[in-house]
Amino acid sequence: MLKIHQFPHPPLENYGVLLHDELTGETAAIDVGHGPSYMDAIKATGWTPTQIWLTHHHHDHVTGLDEVVTATGATVLGPSGIAGVDRIMSGGNSFEFAGRQVDILHTPGHTMDMLNFHIASEGIVFTGDTLFVMGCGRLFEGTPADMWSSLQKLMALPENTAVYCSHEYTLANTQFAVSVDPDNIALRNRAIEVEQLRELGDPTVPTSIGAELATNPFFRCNDPAIRVGLGLTDASGGAVFAELRRLKDNF
């Protein structure tokens, strides 16, 4: 199996990731928001990136790109419009990493260029700022309909798929989730677990598709209890999502 090294880096609550295959020596860096932190991680692991995968153009995901590329010579794969991308990727594309196929999911909403990287053979997806633990990204560029469509692509992945997202927003996300889904026992139990992890300073990432289906309100737009609570019993899933996103933005 591939080895994964996840580490926090500035700005606050960001995660970086190195993905490594011992057999081939290949390493991928997923986003590079802070060059010094990535260089420290490279030194600590001894893994030199051969590829860099960019999920989107926001500064906290690309600021360290020049530093890491200069140090490693890694090939950069990502959406169009980002300076330094060697191979432009879009939804439906795939490429090879360490003998595995990596599939690109286009998940607009947070930004219109957002890409997620799915390795089906390993049961891993890197969601950038599309899907968080019990949350989803704010809609800076896309519409609620865009994000709802994007989330449904992730909801369709196998439930045992490990989800690596880019931020530790889980405490705030949990509080909101409980406010709109208060009778969900799985959510209440998970909220206790999250509080314990964060008190210890431990990460809540990765999560899994199955865990999100059970506890993430943005995955649960068709749940009758959530719909009743919102007064949207007969609304479309997209309309429920839009109301949840509006409420979270003002929570």
Buried (B, 14 or more C-beta within 10 A) or exposed (E): EBEBBBBBBEEEBBBBBBBBBEEEEBBBBBBBBBBEBBBBBBEEBEBBBBBBBBBBBBEBBBBBBEBBBEBBEBBBBBBEEBEEBEEEBEBEBEBEBBEBEBBBBBBBBBBBBBBBBBBBEBBBBBBBBBBBBBBBBBBEBBBBBBBBBBBBBBBEBEEEBBBBBBBBBBBBBBEBBBEBBEEBEEBBEBBEEBBEBBEEEEBBBBBBBBBBBBBBBBBBBEBEEBBEBBEBEEBEBBBBBBBBBEBBEEE
